[in-house]
Amino acid sequence: MALADRTGVSTALRVFVRQLPLLSGIFCAFLANIPISIAGGALPPPLLALVPVYFWCLVRPDLMTPAAAFGIGLAEDVLCGGSPGVWTLSFALTYAVVARSRDSFAGLSGLGAVLGFSVAALVACVSAYTIMALSHWNLPSPGPSVSELAMTVLFYIPTAMAIGALHHRLIGPLRSDA
């Protein structure tokens, strides 16, 4: 309580800040799965929800927990209307890969950061493809997965910039409190 009085930060704000990675992932899942298509349905929606999982896992691993990555994957599953559990497991596996190689991914900047995210998105898409192949006992066409990977990488920079702004605006000043 003394810390909140001294810094002027309310308890409710600190609770909100601790949930920001989960909430940003759920919001991105919602945003990506709005049933409006600019390309007339020719291109799949990007996995915008993967960007917060990747970003927060690197920047604030104490706030992006495996349970939060699981929850974001679950939100993606519910909102996209696909087979249940595919994105939940894919996001959890991607989180594990990124968390295990955090030092390598966190040191990337510029084009290297985009390539690092591309690797994480590739892990998620290959995981989803493999899960679908195993659950249906046949190999689906890789075209939709490749298109989804391309769209996800294409939308990484604007989404990461928005999440970075959230981080700097809300969490940056509260680094010791959050």
C-alpha positions in Angstrom: 0.0 0.0 0.0 2.8 2.4 0.8 4.3 1.8 -2.6 1.0 2.6 -4.3 0.7 5.8 -2.2 4.3 6.9 -2.9 4.1 6.4 -6.6 0.5 7.4 -7.1 -0.4 4.2 -8.8 -3.6 2.5 -7.8 -4.0 -1.1 -7.2 -6.6 -1.5 -10.0 -4.1 0.0 -12.5 -1.4 -2.5 -11.4 -3.8 -5.4 -11.8 -4.8 -4.1 -15.2 -1.1 -3.8 -16.2 -0.4 -7.3 -15.1 -3.2 -8.6 -17.3 -2.3 -6.4 -20.3 -0.4 -9.1 -22.2 -3.3 -11.5 -22.0 -5.8 -8.7 -22.8 -3.8 -7.5 -25.8 -3.6 -11.1 -27.1 -7.3 -11.6 -26.8 -8.0 -8.2 -28.4 -5.7 -9.1 -31.3 -7.5 -12.4 -31.8 -10.8 -10.6 -31.8 -9.4 -8.0 -34.3 -8.0 -10.6 -36.7 -11.2 -12.6 -36.7 -13.7 -9.9 -37.4 -15.8 -11.2 -40.3 -14.8 -8.4 -42.7 -12.4 -9.2 -45.5 -10.6 -6.6 -47.5 -9.4 -9.2 -50.0 -12.8 -10.8 -50.4 -11.9 -13.9 -48.6 -9.0 -14.7 -50.9 -6.4 -14.4 -48.1 -6.7 -15.8 -44.6 -6.6 -13.4 -41.6 -3.2 -12.9 -40.0 -2.4 -14.5 -36.6 -2.4 -11.1 -34.9 -2.7 -12.8 -31.5 0.7 -14.4 -32.0 2.4 -11.0 -31.9 1.6 -10.3 -28.2 2.7 -13.8 -27.3 6.0 -13.3 -29.0 6.5 -9.7 -27.9 5.6 -10.1 -24.2 7.5 -13.4 -24.0 10.6 -11.5 -25.0 10.1 -8.2 -23.3 8.3 -9.2 -20.1 8.3 -12.9 -19.6 7.0 -12.4 -16.0 3.8 -11.0 -17.5 3.4 -13.4 -20.4 3.1 -16.8 -18.7 2.5 -20.1 -20.4 -1.1 -19.9 -19.1 -1.6 -16.5 -20.8 -0.2 -18.0 -24.1 -2.6 -20.9 -23.6 -5.5 -18.5 -23.0 -4.7 -16.4 -26.1 -4.5 -19.6 -28.2 -7.9 -20.6 -26.8 -9.4 -17.2 -27.7 -8.0 -17.7 -31.2 -9.6 -21.1 -31.4 -13.0 -19.9 -30.2 -13.0 -16.8 -32.5 -11.7 -18.4 -35.7 -14.2 -21.2 -35.7 -11.7 -23.9 -36.7 -10.9 -27.2 -35.0 -10.8 -26.8 -31.2 -7.4 -26.9 -29.6 -5.3 -26.3 -32.8 -4.2 -22.8 -32.0 -4.2 -23.3 -28.3 -1.5 -26.0 -28.7 0.3 -24.2 -31.4 0.6 -21.0 -29.4 1.7 -23.0 -26.3 4.4 -24.7 -28.4 5.5 -21.4 -30.0 5.7 -19.9 -26.5 7.9 -22.7 -25.4 10.2 -22.3 -28.4 10.5 -18.6 -27.9 11.0 -18.8 -24.1 13.7 -21.4 -24.5 15.6 -19.3 -27.1 14.7 -15.9 -25.4 18.3 -14.7 -25.4 18.7 -15.3 -29.1 15.4 -13.7 -30.0 15.6 -10.7 -27.6 18.9 -9.5 -29.1 17.4 -9.1 -32.6 16.5 -5.7 -34.0 15.4 -4.3 -37.3 15.1 -6.9 -40.0 16.5 -9.5 -37.6 13.5 -8.9 -35.3 11.1 -9.5 -38.3 13.0 -12.7 -39.1 12.9 -13.8 -35.5 9.1 -13.3 -35.5 9.0 -15.2 -38.8 10.6 -18.2 -37.1 8.0 -18.0 -34.3 5.2 -17.7 -36.8 6.6 -20.6 -38.8 6.6 -22.7 -35.6 3.0 -21.8 -35.0 1.8 -22.5 -38.6 3.8 -25.8 -38.9 2.4 -26.9 -35.5 -1.2 -26.1 -36.6 -0.6 -27.9 -39.9 0.8 -30.9 -38.2 -2.0 -31.0 -35.6 -4.6 -30.8 -38.4 -2.9 -33.5 -40.4 -2.7 -35.8 -37.4 -6.3 -35.1 -36.2 -7.8 -35.7 -39.7 -5.4 -38.5 -40.8 -4.6 -36.8 -44.1 -2.4 -34.1 -45.4 -4.3 -30.9 -46.0 -3.1 -28.5 -48.7 -0.2 -26.4 -47.4 -1.4 -23.3 -49.4 -3.7 -21.8 -46.7 -1.0 -22.3 -44.0 1.6 -20.6 -46.2 -0.8 -17.8 -46.9 -1.5 -17.4 -43.2 2.2 -17.3 -42.4 2.8 -14.6 -45.0 -0.1 -12.5 -43.8 1.1 -12.9 -40.2 4.6 -11.8 -41.0 3.3 -8.9 -43.1 1.2 -7.6 -40.2 3.9 -8.1 -37.6 5.5 -4.6 -37.8 2.3 -2.5 -37.3 1.0 -4.8 -34.6 4.3 -4.9 -32.7 4.5 -1.1 -32.9 1.1 -0.8 -31.3 2.0 -3.3 -28.6 5.3 -1.6 -28.0 3.5 1.7 -27.6 1.2 0.0 -25.0 4.3 -1.3 -23.2 6.1 2.1 -23.1 2.9 4.0 -22.2 1.5 1.7 -19.5 4.1 -0.7 -18.3 7.4 1.1 -18.8 6.8 3.6 -16.0 5.5 0.7 -13.7 8.4 -1.6 -14.4 9.2 -2.1 -10.7 5.5 -2.4 -9.7 4.1 -4.6 -12.4 
